[in-house]
């Protein structure tokens, strides 16, 4: 998957975002729909006023059900 596709998850108004402080810095885990309509999990941190993508992957079946509610 391309960075640009994964980054579009951050604009999903229905996305679910959790905060994690486990890695020594604040990270956010967002479950949402990319512009391609794929449901993705994106992990990122904020550096200054910009998000810095750490990882992205397709959501599992369980995560998709959670997103679709």
CHARMM-style PDB file with segment names, atoms N, HN, CA, C and O in Angstrom:
ATOM      1  N   UNK     1       0.839  -1.167   0.000  1.00  0.00      PROA
ATOM      2  CA  UNK     1       0.000   0.000   0.000  1.00  0.00      PROA
ATOM      3  C   UNK     1       0.887   1.235   0.000  1.00  0.00      PROA
ATOM      4  O   UNK     1       1.988   1.225   0.551  1.00  0.00      PROA
ATOM      5  N   UNK     2       0.408   2.268  -0.608  1.00  0.00      PROA
ATOM      6  HN  UNK     2      -0.486   2.276  -1.056  1.00  0.00      PROA
ATOM      7  CA  UNK     2       1.168   3.512  -0.730  1.00  0.00      PROA
ATOM      8  C   UNK     2       0.935   4.413   0.485  1.00  0.00      PROA
ATOM      9  O   UNK     2      -0.138   4.391   1.089  1.00  0.00      PROA
ATOM     10  N   UNK     3       1.940   5.194   0.829  1.00  0.00      PROA
ATOM     11  HN  UNK     3       2.811   5.212   0.338  1.00  0.00      PROA
ATOM     12  CA  UNK     3       1.843   6.154   1.926  1.00  0.00      PROA
ATOM     13  C   UNK     3       0.648   7.078   1.728  1.00  0.00      PROA
ATOM     14  O   UNK     3      -0.096   7.350   2.670  1.00  0.00      PROA
ATOM     15  N   UNK     4       0.468   7.556   0.511  1.00  0.00      PROA
ATOM     16  HN  UNK     4       1.072   7.335  -0.254  1.00  0.00      PROA
ATOM     17  CA  UNK     4      -0.609   8.507   0.231  1.00  0.00      PROA
ATOM     18  C   UNK     4      -1.971   7.894   0.530  1.00  0.00      PROA
ATOM     19  O   UNK     4      -2.852   8.565   1.067  1.00  0.00      PROA
ATOM     20  N   UNK     5      -2.144   6.616   0.182  1.00  0.00      PROA
ATOM     21  HN  UNK     5      -1.428   6.071  -0.254  1.00  0.00      PROA
ATOM     22  CA  UNK     5      -3.412   5.932   0.461  1.00  0.00      PROA
ATOM     23  C   UNK     5      -3.630   5.804   1.965  1.00  0.00      PROA
ATOM     24  O   UNK     5      -4.718   6.099   2.460  1.00  0.00      PROA
ATOM     25  N   UNK     6      -2.603   5.366   2.697  1.00  0.00      PROA
ATOM     26  HN  UNK     6      -1.719   5.126   2.295  1.00  0.00      PROA
ATOM     27  CA  UNK     6      -2.718   5.192   4.144  1.00  0.00      PROA
ATOM     28  C   UNK     6      -3.019   6.518   4.837  1.00  0.00      PROA
ATOM     29  O   UNK     6      -3.804   6.552   5.785  1.00  0.00      PROA
ATOM     30  N   UNK     7      -2.417   7.588   4.385  1.00  0.00      PROA
ATOM     31  HN  UNK     7      -1.780   7.560   3.615  1.00  0.00      PROA
ATOM     32  CA  UNK     7      -2.614   8.898   5.013  1.00  0.00      PROA
ATOM     33  C   UNK     7      -4.054   9.381   4.895  1.00  0.00      PROA
ATOM     34  O   UNK     7      -4.495  10.174   5.727  1.00  0.00      PROA
ATOM     35  N   UNK     8      -4.800   8.929   3.892  1.00  0.00      PROA
ATOM     36  HN  UNK     8      -4.442   8.284   3.217  1.00  0.00      PROA
ATOM     37  CA  UNK     8      -6.182   9.390   3.731  1.00  0.00      PROA
ATOM     38  C   UNK     8      -7.089   8.895   4.849  1.00  0.00      PROA
ATOM     39  O   UNK     8      -8.164   9.458   5.059  1.00  0.00      PROA
ATOM     40  N   UNK     9      -6.681   7.855   5.573  1.00  0.00      PROA
ATOM     41  HN  UNK     9      -5.808   7.398   5.403  1.00  0.00      PROA
ATOM     42  CA  UNK     9      -7.457   7.365   6.718  1.00  0.00      PROA
ATOM     43  C   UNK     9      -7.623   8.473   7.757  1.00  0.00      PROA
ATOM     44  O   UNK     9      -8.645   8.537   8.440  1.00  0.00      PROA
ATOM     45  N   UNK    10      -6.630   9.337   7.876  1.00  0.00      PROA
ATOM     46  HN  UNK    10      -5.799   9.285   7.321  1.00  0.00      PROA
ATOM     47  CA  UNK    10      -6.673  10.393   8.887  1.00  0.00      PROA
ATOM     48  C   UNK    10      -7.767  11.417   8.610  1.00  0.00      PROA
ATOM     49  O   UNK    10      -8.099  12.210   9.491  1.00  0.00      PROA
ATOM     50  N   UNK    11      -8.333  11.417   7.408  1.00  0.00      PROA
ATOM     51  HN  UNK    11      -8.064  10.773   6.692  1.00  0.00      PROA
ATOM     52  CA  UNK    11      -9.410  12.345   7.048  1.00  0.00      PROA
ATOM     53  C   UNK    11     -10.792  11.707   7.133  1.00  0.00      PROA
ATOM     54  O   UNK    11     -11.794  12.364   6.847  1.00  0.00      PROA
ATOM     55  N   UNK    12     -10.856  10.439   7.522  1.00  0.00      PROA
ATOM     56  HN  UNK    12     -10.043   9.906   7.754  1.00  0.00      PROA
ATOM     57  CA  UNK    12     -12.130   9.732   7.632  1.00  0.00      PROA
ATOM     58  C   UNK    12     -12.873  10.221   8.876  1.00  0.00      PROA
ATOM     59  O   UNK    12     -12.397  10.037   9.996  1.00  0.00      PROA
ATOM     60  N   UNK    13     -14.028  10.838   8.684  1.00  0.00      PROA
ATOM     61  HN  UNK    13     -14.415  10.988   7.774  1.00  0.00      PROA
ATOM     62  CA  UNK    13     -14.804  11.373   9.807  1.00  0.00      PROA
ATOM     63  C   UNK    13     -15.347  10.281  10.722  1.00  0.00      PROA
ATOM     64  O   UNK    13     -15.690  10.559  11.871  1.00  0.00      PROA
ATOM     65  N   UNK    14     -15.429   9.050  10.238  1.00  0.00      PROA
ATOM     66  HN  UNK    14     -15.150   8.824   9.305  1.00  0.00      PROA
ATOM     67  CA  UNK    14     -15.944   7.935  11.036  1.00  0.00      PROA
ATOM     68  C   UNK    14     -14.817   7.110  11.669  1.00  0.00      PROA
ATOM     69  O   UNK    14     -15.087   6.100  12.321  1.00  0.00      PROA
ATOM     70  N   UNK    15     -13.579   7.521  11.488  1.00  0.00      PROA
ATOM     71  HN  UNK    15     -13.359   8.341  10.959  1.00  0.00      PROA
ATOM     72  CA  UNK    15     -12.428   6.772  11.999  1.00  0.00      PROA
ATOM     73  C   UNK    15     -12.461   6.683  13.523  1.00  0.00      PROA
ATOM     74  O   UNK    15     -12.994   7.555  14.208  1.00  0.00      PROA
ATOM     75  N   UNK    16     -11.881   5.612  14.020  1.00  0.00      PROA
ATOM     76  HN  UNK    16     -11.448   4.904  13.463  1.00  0.00      PROA
ATOM     77  CA  UNK    16     -11.743   5.385  15.458  1.00  0.00      PROA
ATOM     78  C   UNK    16     -10.265   5.537  15.786  1.00  0.00      PROA
ATOM     79  O   UNK    16      -9.427   4.836  15.218  1.00  0.00      PROA
ATOM     80  N   UNK    17      -9.941   6.449  16.698  1.00  0.00      PROA
ATOM     81  HN  UNK    17     -10.621   7.018  17.159  1.00  0.00      PROA
ATOM     82  CA  UNK    17      -8.544   6.703  17.048  1.00  0.00      PROA
ATOM     83  C   UNK    17      -8.327   6.466  18.533  1.00  0.00      PROA
ATOM     84  O   UNK    17      -9.078   6.964  19.372  1.00  0.00      PROA
ATOM     85  N   UNK    18      -7.295   5.703  18.845  1.00  0.00      PROA
ATOM     86  HN  UNK    18      -6.685   5.299  18.164  1.00  0.00      PROA
ATOM     87  CA  UNK    18      -6.881   5.457  20.221  1.00  0.00      PROA
ATOM     88  C   UNK    18      -5.486   6.027  20.418  1.00  0.00      PROA
ATOM     89  O   UNK    18      -4.665   6.032  19.500  1.00  0.00      PROA
ATOM     90  N   UNK    19      -5.232   6.505  21.623  1.00  0.00      PROA
ATOM     91  HN  UNK    19      -5.899   6.502  22.368  1.00  0.00      PROA
ATOM     92  CA  UNK    19      -3.919   7.067  21.956  1.00  0.00      PROA
ATOM     93  C   UNK    19      -3.112   6.023  22.724  1.00  0.00      PROA
ATOM     94  O   UNK    19      -3.657   5.309  23.566  1.00  0.00      PROA
ATOM     95  N   UNK    20      -1.826   5.935  22.437  1.00  0.00      PROA
ATOM     96  HN  UNK    20      -1.383   6.514  21.753  1.00  0.00      PROA
ATOM     97  CA  UNK    20      -0.934   5.002  23.118  1.00  0.00      PROA
ATOM     98  C   UNK    20       0.345   5.733  23.509  1.00  0.00      PROA
ATOM     99  O   UNK    20       0.960   6.412  22.686  1.00  0.00      PROA
ATOM    100  N   UNK    21       0.737   5.587  24.771  1.00  0.00      PROA
ATOM    101  HN  UNK    21       0.237   5.036  25.439  1.00  0.00      PROA
ATOM    102  CA  UNK    21       1.978   6.198  25.249  1.00  0.00      PROA
ATOM    103  C   UNK    21       3.030   5.137  25.569  1.00  0.00      PROA
ATOM    104  O   UNK    21       4.004   5.424  26.265  1.00  0.00      PROA
ATOM    105  N   UNK    22       2.845   3.923  25.072  1.00  0.00      PROA
ATOM    106  HN  UNK    22       2.054   3.690  24.507  1.00  0.00      PROA
ATOM    107  CA  UNK    22       3.712   2.790  25.419  1.00  0.00      PROA
ATOM    108  C   UNK    22       5.101   2.845  24.805  1.00  0.00      PROA
ATOM    109  O   UNK    22       6.033   2.277  25.374  1.00  0.00      PROA
ATOM    110  N   UNK    23       5.275   3.494  23.688  1.00  0.00      PROA
ATOM    111  HN  UNK    23       4.518   3.955  23.225  1.00  0.00      PROA
ATOM    112  CA  UNK    23       6.537   3.423  22.942  1.00  0.00      PROA
ATOM    113  C   UNK    23       7.515   4.542  23.303  1.00  0.00      PROA
ATOM    114  O   UNK    23       8.469   4.785  22.564  1.00  0.00      PROA
ATOM    115  N   UNK    24       7.293   5.219  24.419  1.00  0.00      PROA
ATOM    116  HN  UNK    24       6.518   5.021  25.019  1.00  0.00      PROA
ATOM    117  CA  UNK    24       8.188   6.299  24.799  1.00  0.00      PROA
ATOM    118  C   UNK    24       7.824   7.621  24.150  1.00  0.00      PROA
ATOM    119  O   UNK    24       8.458   8.642  24.416  1.00  0.00      PROA
ATOM    120  N   UNK    25       6.806   7.607  23.300  1.00  0.00      PROA
ATOM    121  HN  UNK    25       6.292   6.777  23.084  1.00  0.00      PROA
ATOM    122  CA  UNK    25       6.276   8.820  22.699  1.00  0.00      PROA
ATOM    123  C   UNK    25       4.786   8.589  22.482  1.00  0.00      PROA
ATOM    124  O   UNK    25       4.332   7.446  22.424  1.00  0.00      PROA
ATOM    125  N   UNK    26       4.050   9.644  22.365  1.00  0.00      PROA
ATOM    126  HN  UNK    26       4.419  10.572  22.412  1.00  0.00      PROA
ATOM    127  CA  UNK    26       2.620   9.504  22.111  1.00  0.00      PROA
ATOM    128  C   UNK    26       2.398   9.067  20.674  1.00  0.00      PROA
ATOM    129  O   UNK    26       2.864   9.704  19.729  1.00  0.00      PROA
ATOM    130  N   UNK    27       1.680   7.971  20.533  1.00  0.00      PROA
ATOM    131  HN  UNK    27       1.302   7.453  21.301  1.00  0.00      PROA
ATOM    132  CA  UNK    27       1.323   7.464  19.206  1.00  0.00      PROA
ATOM    133  C   UNK    27      -0.189   7.332  19.139  1.00  0.00      PROA
ATOM    134  O   UNK    27      -0.865   7.190  20.157  1.00  0.00      PROA
ATOM    135  N   UNK    28      -0.693   7.382  17.939  1.00  0.00      PROA
ATOM    136  HN  UNK    28      -0.144   7.497  17.112  1.00  0.00      PROA
ATOM    137  CA  UNK    28      -2.120   7.240  17.709  1.00  0.00      PROA
ATOM    138  C   UNK    28      -2.343   6.065  16.770  1.00  0.00      PROA
ATOM    139  O   UNK    28      -1.622   5.896  15.787  1.00  0.00      PROA
ATOM    140  N   UNK    29      -3.343   5.260  17.081  1.00  0.00      PROA
ATOM    141  HN  UNK    29      -3.928   5.397  17.880  1.00  0.00      PROA
ATOM    142  CA  UNK    29      -3.725   4.122  16.251  1.00  0.00      PROA
ATOM    143  C   UNK    29      -5.112   4.436  15.713  1.00  0.00      PROA
ATOM    144  O   UNK    29      -6.068   4.554  16.479  1.00  0.00      PROA
ATOM    145  N   UNK    30      -5.221   4.568  14.404  1.00  0.00      PROA
ATOM    146  HN  UNK    30      -4.445   4.472  13.782  1.00  0.00      PROA
ATOM    147  CA  UNK    30      -6.488   4.937  13.782  1.00  0.00      PROA
ATOM    148  C   UNK    30      -6.973   3.822  12.878  1.00  0.00      PROA
ATOM    149  O   UNK    30      -6.236   3.306  12.038  1.00  0.00      PROA
ATOM    150  N   UNK    31      -8.232   3.465  13.072  1.00  0.00      PROA
ATOM    151  HN  UNK    31      -8.831   3.884  13.754  1.00  0.00      PROA
ATOM    152  CA  UNK    31      -8.927   2.477  12.255  1.00  0.00      PROA
ATOM    153  C   UNK    31      -9.930   3.242  11.406  1.00  0.00      PROA
ATOM    154  O   UNK    31     -10.842   3.875  11.938  1.00  0.00      PROA
ATOM    155  N   UNK    32      -9.765   3.186  10.090  1.00  0.00      PROA
ATOM    156  HN  UNK    32      -9.024   2.672   9.659  1.00  0.00      PROA
ATOM    157  CA  UNK    32     -10.670   3.948   9.243  1.00  0.00      PROA
ATOM    158  C   UNK    32     -10.585   3.548   7.790  1.00  0.00      PROA
ATOM    159  O   UNK    32      -9.810   2.675   7.400  1.00  0.00      PROA
ATOM    160  N   UNK    33     -11.411   4.216   6.996  1.00  0.00      PROA
ATOM    161  HN  UNK    33     -12.041   4.925   7.313  1.00  0.00      PROA
ATOM    162  CA  UNK    33     -11.480   3.933   5.562  1.00  0.00      PROA
ATOM    163  C   UNK    33     -10.542   4.861   4.807  1.00  0.00      PROA
ATOM    164  O   UNK    33     -10.540   6.074   5.016  1.00  0.00      PROA
ATOM    165  N   UNK    34      -9.751   4.273   3.933  1.00  0.00      PROA
ATOM    166  HN  UNK    34      -9.752   3.288   3.763  1.00  0.00      PROA
ATOM    167  CA  UNK    34      -8.882   5.050   3.045  1.00  0.00      PROA
ATOM    168  C   UNK    34      -9.716   5.541   1.867  1.00  0.00      PROA
ATOM    169  O   UNK    34     -10.861   5.122   1.698  1.00  0.00      PROA
ATOM    170  N   UNK    35      -9.157   6.407   1.069  1.00  0.00      PROA
ATOM    171  HN  UNK    35      -8.227   6.747   1.207  1.00  0.00      PROA
ATOM    172  CA  UNK    35      -9.864   6.925  -0.104  1.00  0.00      PROA
ATOM    173  C   UNK    35     -10.205   5.812  -1.090  1.00  0.00      PROA
ATOM    174  O   UNK    35     -11.105   5.966  -1.914  1.00  0.00      PROA
ATOM    175  N   UNK    36      -9.498   4.706  -1.008  1.00  0.00      PROA
ATOM    176  HN  UNK    36      -8.766   4.581  -0.338  1.00  0.00      PROA
ATOM    177  CA  UNK    36      -9.751   3.554  -1.878  1.00  0.00      PROA
ATOM    178  C   UNK    36     -10.859   2.653  -1.325  1.00  0.00      PROA
ATOM    179  O   UNK    36     -11.152   1.605  -1.900  1.00  0.00      PROA
ATOM    180  N   UNK    37     -11.476   3.062  -0.205  1.00  0.00      PROA
ATOM    181  HN  UNK    37     -11.238   3.913   0.263  1.00  0.00      PROA
ATOM    182  CA  UNK    37     -12.523   2.311   0.503  1.00  0.00      PROA
ATOM    183  C   UNK    37     -12.001   1.079   1.229  1.00  0.00      PROA
ATOM    184  O   UNK    37     -12.798   0.300   1.754  1.00  0.00      PROA
ATOM    185  N   UNK    38     -10.691   0.880   1.275  1.00  0.00      PROA
ATOM    186  HN  UNK    38     -10.044   1.512   0.849  1.00  0.00      PROA
ATOM    187  CA  UNK    38     -10.122  -0.189   2.094  1.00  0.00      PROA
ATOM    188  C   UNK    38     -10.153   0.272   3.546  1.00  0.00      PROA
ATOM    189  O   UNK    38      -9.941   1.449   3.835  1.00  0.00      PROA
ATOM    190  N   UNK    39     -10.420  -0.663   4.458  1.00  0.00      PROA
ATOM    191  HN  UNK    39     -10.593  -1.620   4.223  1.00  0.00      PROA
ATOM    192  CA  UNK    39     -10.370  -0.354   5.884  1.00  0.00      PROA
ATOM    193  C   UNK    39      -8.950  -0.660   6.351  1.00  0.00      PROA
ATOM    194  O   UNK    39      -8.468  -1.784   6.210  1.00  0.00      PROA
ATOM    195  N   UNK    40      -8.288   0.348   6.907  1.00  0.00      PROA
ATOM    196  HN  UNK    40      -8.679   1.261   7.022  1.00  0.00      PROA
ATOM    197  CA  UNK    40      -6.884   0.232   7.299  1.00  0.00      PROA
ATOM    198  C   UNK    40      -6.692   0.590   8.763  1.00  0.00      PROA
ATOM    199  O   UNK    40      -7.513   1.284   9.364  1.00  0.00      PROA
ATOM    200  N   UNK    41      -5.596   0.105   9.325  1.00  0.00      PROA
ATOM    201  HN  UNK    41      -4.929  -0.458   8.837  1.00  0.00      PROA
ATOM    202  CA  UNK    41      -5.121   0.520  10.640  1.00  0.00      PROA
ATOM    203  C   UNK    41      -3.830   1.283  10.406  1.00  0.00      PROA
ATOM    204  O   UNK    41      -2.885   0.759   9.816  1.00  0.00      PROA
ATOM    205  N   UNK    42      -3.797   2.524  10.872  1.00  0.00      PROA
ATOM    206  HN  UNK    42      -4.564   2.949  11.351  1.00  0.00      PROA
ATOM    207  CA  UNK    42      -2.645   3.398  10.665  1.00  0.00      PROA
ATOM    208  C   UNK    42      -2.112   3.831  12.028  1.00  0.00      PROA
ATOM    209  O   UNK    42      -2.870   4.298  12.878  1.00  0.00      PROA
ATOM    210  N   UNK    43      -0.819   3.677  12.228  1.00  0.00      PROA
ATOM    211  HN  UNK    43      -0.203   3.299  11.537  1.00  0.00      PROA
ATOM    212  CA  UNK    43      -0.160   4.124  13.456  1.00  0.00      PROA
ATOM    213  C   UNK    43       0.703   5.322  13.097  1.00  0.00      PROA
ATOM    214  O   UNK    43       1.483   5.283  12.145  1.00  0.00      PROA
ATOM    215  N   UNK    44       0.549   6.391  13.881  1.00  0.00      PROA
ATOM    216  HN  UNK    44      -0.084   6.422  14.655  1.00  0.00      PROA
ATOM    217  CA  UNK    44       1.319   7.599  13.587  1.00  0.00      PROA
ATOM    218  C   UNK    44       1.598   8.371  14.867  1.00  0.00      PROA
ATOM    219  O   UNK    44       0.982   8.121  15.902  1.00  0.00      PROA
ATOM    220  N   UNK    45       2.516   9.292  14.787  1.00  0.00      PROA
ATOM    221  HN  UNK    45       3.017   9.495  13.946  1.00  0.00      PROA
ATOM    222  CA  UNK    45       2.811  10.217  15.865  1.00  0.00      PROA
ATOM    223  C   UNK    45       2.762  11.619  15.279  1.00  0.00      PROA
ATOM    224  O   UNK    45       2.750  11.787  14.059  1.00  0.00      PROA
ATOM    225  N   UNK    46       2.735  12.605  16.129  1.00  0.00      PROA
ATOM    226  HN  UNK    46       2.745  12.468  17.119  1.00  0.00      PROA
ATOM    227  CA  UNK    46       2.731  13.991  15.651  1.00  0.00      PROA
ATOM    228  C   UNK    46       4.085  14.610  15.954  1.00  0.00      PROA
ATOM    229  O   UNK    46       4.557  14.578  17.090  1.00  0.00      PROA
ATOM    230  N   UNK    47       4.686  15.157  14.952  1.00  0.00      PROA
ATOM    231  HN  UNK    47       4.303  15.183  14.029  1.00  0.00      PROA
ATOM    232  CA  UNK    47       5.951  15.885  15.089  1.00  0.00      PROA
ATOM    233  C   UNK    47       5.677  17.302  14.626  1.00  0.00      PROA
ATOM    234  O   UNK    47       5.440  17.545  13.442  1.00  0.00      PROA
ATOM    235  N   UNK    48       5.709  18.232  15.560  1.00  0.00      PROA
ATOM    236  HN  UNK    48       5.901  18.034  16.522  1.00  0.00      PROA
ATOM    237  CA  UNK    48       5.304  19.589  15.221  1.00  0.00      PROA
ATOM    238  C   UNK    48       3.818  19.577  14.927  1.00  0.00      PROA
ATOM    239  O   UNK    48       3.029  19.054  15.715  1.00  0.00      PROA
ATOM    240  N   UNK    49       3.439  20.139  13.822  1.00  0.00      PROA
ATOM    241  HN  UNK    49       4.079  20.565  13.182  1.00  0.00      PROA
ATOM    242  CA  UNK    49       2.019  20.184  13.458  1.00  0.00      PROA
ATOM    243  C   UNK    49       1.667  19.164  12.377  1.00  0.00      PROA
ATOM    244  O   UNK    49       0.600  19.249  11.769  1.00  0.00      PROA
ATOM    245  N   UNK    50       2.559  18.199  12.133  1.00  0.00      PROA
ATOM    246  HN  UNK    50       3.426  18.130  12.626  1.00  0.00      PROA
ATOM    247  CA  UNK    50       2.332  17.231  11.052  1.00  0.00      PROA
ATOM    248  C   UNK    50       2.349  15.806  11.590  1.00  0.00      PROA
ATOM    249  O   UNK    50       3.162  15.473  12.452  1.00  0.00      PROA
ATOM    250  N   UNK    51       1.450  14.961  11.080  1.00  0.00      PROA
ATOM    251  HN  UNK    51       0.790  15.231  10.379  1.00  0.00      PROA
ATOM    252  CA  UNK    51       1.506  13.554  11.466  1.00  0.00      PROA
ATOM    253  C   UNK    51       2.672  12.854  10.770  1.00  0.00      PROA
ATOM    254  O   UNK    51       2.988  13.150   9.617  1.00  0.00      PROA
ATOM    255  N   UNK    52       3.304  11.929  11.481  1.00  0.00      PROA
ATOM    256  HN  UNK    52       3.047  11.689  12.417  1.00  0.00      PROA
ATOM    257  CA  UNK    52       4.388  11.121  10.908  1.00  0.00      PROA
ATOM    258  C   UNK    52       3.940   9.669  10.949  1.00  0.00      PROA
ATOM    259  O   UNK    52       3.818   9.077  12.021  1.00  0.00      PROA
ATOM    260  N   UNK    53       3.699   9.108   9.784  1.00  0.00      PROA
ATOM    261  HN  UNK    53       3.798   9.589   8.914  1.00  0.00      PROA
ATOM    262  CA  UNK    53       3.219   7.735   9.675  1.00  0.00      PROA
ATOM    263  C   UNK    53       4.296   6.759  10.126  1.00  0.00      PROA
ATOM    264  O   UNK    53       5.445   6.847   9.692  1.00  0.00      PROA
ATOM    265  N   UNK    54       3.922   5.829  10.998  1.00  0.00      PROA
ATOM    266  HN  UNK    54       2.989   5.758  11.351  1.00  0.00      PROA
ATOM    267  CA  UNK    54       4.844   4.810  11.485  1.00  0.00      PROA
ATOM    268  C   UNK    54       4.578   3.485  10.774  1.00  0.00      PROA
ATOM    269  O   UNK    54       5.510   2.827  10.311  1.00  0.00      PROA
ATOM    270  N   UNK    55       3.315   3.099  10.689  1.00  0.00      PROA
ATOM    271  HN  UNK    55       2.559   3.634  11.065  1.00  0.00      PROA
ATOM    272  CA  UNK    55       2.972   1.862   9.987  1.00  0.00      PROA
ATOM    273  C   UNK    55       1.520   1.904   9.534  1.00  0.00      PROA
ATOM    274  O   UNK    55       0.716   2.691  10.033  1.00  0.00      PROA
ATOM    275  N   UNK    56       1.207   1.049   8.589  1.00  0.00      PROA
ATOM    276  HN  UNK    56       1.860   0.409   8.183  1.00  0.00      PROA
ATOM    277  CA  UNK    56      -0.165   0.920   8.093  1.00  0.00      PROA
ATOM    278  C   UNK    56      -0.355  -0.502   7.588  1.00  0.00      PROA
ATOM    279  O   UNK    56       0.564  -1.119   7.049  1.00  0.00      PROA
ATOM    280  N   UNK    57      -1.574  -1.010   7.777  1.00  0.00      PROA
ATOM    281  HN  UNK    57      -2.320  -0.509   8.216  1.00  0.00      PROA
ATOM    282  CA  UNK    57      -1.894  -2.360   7.317  1.00  0.00      PROA
ATOM    283  C   UNK    57      -3.392  -2.452   7.092  1.00  0.00      PROA
ATOM    284  O   UNK    57      -4.162  -1.612   7.559  1.00  0.00      PROA
ATOM    285  N   UNK    58      -3.794  -3.496   6.363  1.00  0.00      PROA
ATOM    286  HN  UNK    58      -3.169  -4.179   5.984  1.00  0.00      PROA
ATOM    287  CA  UNK    58      -5.218  -3.763   6.205  1.00  0.00      PROA
ATOM    288  C   UNK    58      -5.788  -4.196   7.550  1.00  0.00      PROA
ATOM    289  O   UNK    58      -5.124  -4.890   8.319  1.00  0.00      PROA
ATOM    290  N   UNK    59      -7.009  -3.788   7.827  1.00  0.00      PROA
ATOM    291  HN  UNK    59      -7.550  -3.225   7.202  1.00  0.00      PROA
ATOM    292  CA  UNK    59      -7.676  -4.180   9.064  1.00  0.00      PROA
ATOM    293  C   UNK    59      -8.025  -5.663   9.022  1.00  0.00      PROA
ATOM    294  O   UNK    59      -8.311  -6.217   7.960  1.00  0.00      PROA
ATOM    295  N   UNK    60      -7.999  -6.293  10.186  1.00  0.00      PROA
ATOM    296  HN  UNK    60      -7.767  -5.843  11.048  1.00  0.00      PROA
ATOM    297  CA  UNK    60      -8.447  -7.681  10.293  1.00  0.00      PROA
ATOM    298  C   UNK    60      -9.969  -7.714  10.187  1.00  0.00      PROA
ATOM    299  O   UNK    60     -10.622  -6.671  10.237  1.00  0.00      PROA
ATOM    300  N   UNK    61     -10.529  -8.906  10.043  1.00  0.00      PROA
ATOM    301  HN  UNK    61      -9.999  -9.753  10.002  1.00  0.00      PROA
ATOM    302  CA  UNK    61     -11.989  -9.040   9.974  1.00  0.00      PROA
ATOM    303  C   UNK    61     -12.642  -8.481  11.237  1.00  0.00      PROA
ATOM    304  O   UNK    61     -13.675  -7.817  11.156  1.00  0.00      PROA
ATOM    305  N   UNK    62     -12.057  -8.741  12.388  1.00  0.00      PROA
ATOM    306  HN  UNK    62     -11.217  -9.281  12.454  1.00  0.00      PROA
ATOM    307  CA  UNK    62     -12.594  -8.226  13.656  1.00  0.00      PROA
ATOM    308  C   UNK    62     -12.552  -6.698  13.679  1.00  0.00      PROA
ATOM    309  O   UNK    62     -13.511  -6.054  14.104  1.00  0.00      PROA
ATOM    310  N   UNK    63     -11.452  -6.127  13.228  1.00  0.00      PROA
ATOM    311  HN  UNK    63     -10.673  -6.650  12.883  1.00  0.00      PROA
ATOM    312  CA  UNK    63     -11.331  -4.663  13.189  1.00  0.00      PROA
ATOM    313  C   UNK    63     -12.325  -4.052  12.206  1.00  0.00      PROA
ATOM    314  O   UNK    63     -12.885  -2.990  12.479  1.00  0.00      PROA
ATOM    315  N   UNK    64     -12.551  -4.702  11.071  1.00  0.00      PROA
ATOM    316  HN  UNK    64     -12.096  -5.565  10.850  1.00  0.00      PROA
ATOM    317  CA  UNK    64     -13.543  -4.212  10.098  1.00  0.00      PROA
ATOM    318  C   UNK    64     -14.940  -4.194  10.714  1.00  0.00      PROA
ATOM    319  O   UNK    64     -15.689  -3.235  10.531  1.00  0.00      PROA
ATOM    320  N   UNK    65     -15.288  -5.255  11.443  1.00  0.00      PROA
ATOM    321  HN  UNK    65     -14.679  -6.034  11.591  1.00  0.00      PROA
ATOM    322  CA  UNK    65     -16.601  -5.307  12.112  1.00  0.00      PROA
ATOM    323  C   UNK    65     -16.720  -4.190  13.138  1.00  0.00      PROA
ATOM    324  O   UNK    65     -17.777  -3.572  13.266  1.00  0.00      PROA
ATOM    325  N   UNK    66     -15.639  -3.928  13.871  1.00  0.00      PROA
ATOM    326  HN  UNK    66     -14.781  -4.430  13.767  1.00  0.00      PROA
ATOM    327  CA  UNK    66     -15.648  -2.852  14.864  1.00  0.00      PROA
ATOM    328  C   UNK    66     -15.877  -1.510  14.173  1.00  0.00      PROA
ATOM    329  O   UNK    66     -16.665  -0.693  14.650  1.00  0.00      PROA
ATOM    330  N   UNK    67     -15.207  -1.284  13.076  1.00  0.00      PROA
ATOM    331  HN  UNK    67     -14.567  -1.948  12.688  1.00  0.00      PROA
ATOM    332  CA  UNK    67     -15.348  -0.024  12.338  1.00  0.00      PROA
ATOM    333  C   UNK    67     -16.762   0.126  11.779  1.00  0.00      PROA
ATOM    334  O   UNK    67     -17.354   1.203  11.850  1.00  0.00      PROA
ATOM    335  N   UNK    68     -17.292  -0.952  11.227  1.00  0.00      PROA
ATOM    336  HN  UNK    68     -16.811  -1.827  11.169  1.00  0.00      PROA
ATOM    337  CA  UNK    68     -18.604  -0.897  10.582  1.00  0.00      PROA
ATOM    338  C   UNK    68     -19.741  -0.869  11.591  1.00  0.00      PROA
ATOM    339  O   UNK    68     -20.885  -0.570  11.250  1.00  0.00      PROA
ATOM    340  N   UNK    69     -19.403  -1.191  12.864  1.00  0.00      PROA
ATOM    341  HN  UNK    69     -18.473  -1.434  13.141  1.00  0.00      PROA
ATOM    342  CA  UNK    69     -20.296  -1.066  13.987  1.00  0.00      PROA
ATOM    343  C   UNK    69     -21.602  -1.731  13.879  1.00  0.00      PROA
ATOM    344  OT1 UNK    69     -22.409  -1.660  14.807  1.00  0.00      PROA
TER     345      UNK     69
END
